[in-house]
Amino acid sequence: MGDIASYFAANGADLLRMLLEHIKVSALALGAASLVVLPLGVVCSYHPVIERISVGISSILRIVPSLATLIFLVPILGTGTLPAVVALAVLAMPPILINTALAFREVPAHIVEAAIGMGMGPARVFLTIRAPLAFPAAFAGFRTAATEVVASAALASYIGAGGLGEIIFTGMGLMRTDLLWVGGISVAALSLAVSFLLSCIDRRMRRYERA
């Protein structure tokens, strides 16, 4: 424990740099995944055939280990941030897609019909009725994806993308248990912090349920 405390005290600047790199890679991956699969999830809620195909493909991608995806992408995209972001985005897509499609599909039809009967157009129905009602389930998928991405982003340092994984791989190379503990604790703490932050956002967005 003394070695671990000493590392945190002596390497604060490097730890902060790796933390910011870890957050950057994770945020880029989540952003890229969301831009692709959120609209696709909405489309899937209207078209069952597209949903079956999309969910089937995403389920196959989900079982592929992130490290295997990284290794596959290196010959194509090289090393660095880009292949790490792509691999982590692939990891994030399935939960976001599945939850988004489910969330929009399960919006009560009678509420939508009532809104249309009141004269609302398609865009207004989507923005004021469907999206708010679908938000809790869709956001749950994003929370799951975020936790998985932050935890798996430690592998990004394996291909030179930086992040907290540098500490873990350095510890493995030098056979230093203290570095393994520092890296593991740092990644776990960041994952818990992200999960807590997203839980707070979720509760704040759903205050109407407690009104």
Secondary structure, DSSP 8 states (H G I E B T S, - for coil): -HHHHHHHHH-HHHHHHHHHHHHHHHHHHHHHHHHHHHHHHHHHHH-HHHHHHHHHHHHHHHTS-HHHHHHHHHHHH-SSHHHHHHHHHHHHHHHHHHHHHHHHHTS-HHHHHHHHHTT--HHHHIIIIIHHHHHHHHHHHHHHHHHHHHHHGGGGGGGT--STHHHHHHHHHHT-HHHHHHHHHHHHHHHHHHHHHHHHHHHHHTGGGG-
